[in-house]
Amino acid sequence: MSDMMAELCLGLIIAVIGSTVAFLVARTSRALSKRRELANTIFIEDGIKDSIVEEKHPIWVVPGTWVEGDITAPKVRVAGLVRGNITASEAVGVLEGGSVIGQLSAPAIIIHEGASVEGDLFASRICVGGQVTGDVTASETVEVLSSGSIIGELATQHLLLCEGAYVSGITVETV
């Protein structure tokens, strides 16, 4: 069996979209380390029950799939389900239909309308358009959009609430 066939058996499918090479990863996080230097984004398209650590490339958990384990990457986008903590050096986005059960930590976090998080959020800037059940801590700003809700303690320097936003819990101003 050739090396390429072995990679395909592991569930690694290379897709060329324009000039972007992307990896569609299935079944095993071991496949993530195979060729990560070639990919601009790593797409998780099938369930993974393991932690993912990626130093260079963004991770995207696509709709209809799941990850049971922690994710560490520069950027993480979740449109499926993640049961674990997410740590990003740049940003985390939970997209419409996405759900996270775990802690999020990054310089910037956005929870889109139709997304949900059950866990604590830690960032410099946080924007909530979906549902957050957990404590929210931002060193700079928290913005809650009209579609957003936070149930838990909120600590930030600046709080922006749009009409219709819902916050239930203790709000603490940080210095």
C-alpha positions in Angstrom: 0.0 0.0 0.0 1.4 3.4 -1.0 1.9 6.2 1.6 -0.9 8.2 -0.1 -3.3 5.2 0.2 -2.3 4.8 3.9 -3.2 8.5 4.5 -6.5 8.1 2.8 -7.2 5.0 5.0 -6.6 7.2 8.0 -9.3 9.5 6.8 -7.2 12.4 5.5 -8.7 13.8 2.3 -6.8 16.6 0.4 -9.1 19.1 -1.3 -7.9 21.9 -3.6 -10.3 24.9 -3.5 -8.9 27.5 -5.9 -5.3 28.0 -4.7 -6.2 27.0 -1.1 -5.2 23.5 0.0 -7.3 22.4 2.9 -7.4 19.2 4.9 -10.6 17.5 5.6 -9.9 15.4 8.6 -11.8 12.4 9.7 -11.7 9.8 12.5 -8.2 10.4 14.0 -6.4 13.5 15.3 -3.2 11.7 14.4 -3.9 12.7 10.8 -3.7 16.3 11.8 0.1 16.1 12.2 0.7 14.4 8.9 0.8 17.4 6.5 -0.3 20.4 8.5 2.4 22.6 6.9 0.6 22.3 3.5 -2.8 23.5 4.7 -4.2 27.0 5.2 -7.1 25.7 7.3 -7.8 22.3 8.8 -11.4 21.2 8.5 -12.8 18.6 10.9 -15.5 16.9 8.9 -16.0 13.7 11.0 -16.1 13.1 14.7 -12.9 13.0 16.7 -12.6 11.8 20.2 -9.2 13.3 21.1 -7.5 16.6 21.8 -6.2 18.7 18.9 -3.1 20.9 19.1 -2.2 22.9 16.0 0.4 25.6 16.1 0.2 27.2 12.7 -3.2 26.7 11.0 -6.8 27.5 11.9 -9.2 24.8 12.9 -12.8 24.7 11.6 -15.3 22.2 13.1 -17.8 22.0 10.3 -21.6 21.7 10.7 -22.8 18.2 11.6 -19.6 17.0 13.2 -18.1 16.9 16.7 -14.9 16.9 18.7 -14.7 15.4 22.2 -11.4 16.9 23.5 -9.6 20.2 23.9 -8.6 22.3 20.9 -5.6 24.6 20.8 -4.9 26.6 17.6 -4.3 30.1 16.4 -7.9 30.5 15.3 -10.9 28.1 15.9 -14.3 28.3 14.2 -17.0 26.0 15.5 -20.1 25.2 13.4 -20.6 21.7 14.9 -20.2 20.5 18.5 -17.2 20.7 20.7 -17.1 19.0 24.1 -13.9 20.4 25.6 -11.9 23.5 26.2 -10.8 25.8 23.3 -7.7 27.9 23.5 -6.7 30.2 20.6 -3.8 32.6 20.2 -5.9 34.9 18.0 -9.6 34.3 18.0 -12.5 31.8 18.6 -15.8 32.0 16.7 -18.8 29.9 17.5 -21.0 30.1 14.4 -24.7 29.8 13.9 -25.7 26.2 14.8 -22.4 25.7 16.6 -22.2 24.6 20.2 -19.4 24.4 22.8 -19.5 22.7 26.2 -16.3 23.9 27.7 -14.1 26.9 28.4 -13.1 29.4 25.7 -9.9 31.4 25.9 -8.5 33.8 23.2 -7.8 37.5 22.7 -11.1 37.8 20.8 -14.2 35.7 21.1 -17.5 36.0 19.1 -20.6 33.9 19.7 -22.8 34.3 16.7 -26.6 34.4 16.7 -27.9 30.8 16.8 -24.8 29.5 18.6 -24.4 28.4 22.2 -21.7 28.0 24.8 -22.0 26.2 28.2 -18.8 27.3 29.9 -16.6 30.3 30.9 -15.2 32.8 28.4 -11.9 34.6 28.9 -10.7 37.2 26.4 -9.8 40.9 25.8 -12.9 41.4 23.6 -16.0 39.4 23.5 -19.1 39.7 21.3 -22.2 37.7 22.2 -25.0 37.2 19.7 -26.0 33.7 20.8 -26.4 32.1 24.2 -23.7 31.8 26.9 -24.3 30.0 30.1 -21.2 30.6 32.2 -19.0 33.4 33.5 -17.7 36.0 31.0 -14.4 37.8 31.7 -13.0 40.4 29.3 -10.1 42.7 30.0 -11.4 45.3 27.6 -15.0 45.0 26.2 -18.0 42.8 26.2 -20.8 43.5 23.7 -24.1 41.7 23.9 -26.2 42.0 20.7 -30.0 42.1 20.7 -30.0 38.4 20.0 -27.5 37.6 22.7 -27.9 36.3 26.3 -25.5 35.7 29.1 -26.4 33.7 32.2 -23.5 34.0 34.6 -21.1 36.5 36.2 -19.8 39.2 33.9 -16.6 41.1 34.5 -15.2 43.7 32.1 -14.0 47.3 31.8 -16.6 48.2 29.1 -20.1 46.7 28.7 -22.1 47.4 25.6 -25.7 46.1 25.6 -27.9 46.4 22.6 -31.7 46.7 23.0 -33.1 43.3 23.6 -29.9 41.8 25.0 -30.3 39.6 28.1 -27.8 39.4 31.0 -28.7 37.5 34.1 -26.1 37.4 36.9 -23.6 39.6 38.7 -21.9 42.3 36.6 -18.5 43.4 37.9 -16.5 46.3 36.5 -12.8 45.5 36.2 -10.0 48.2 36.3 
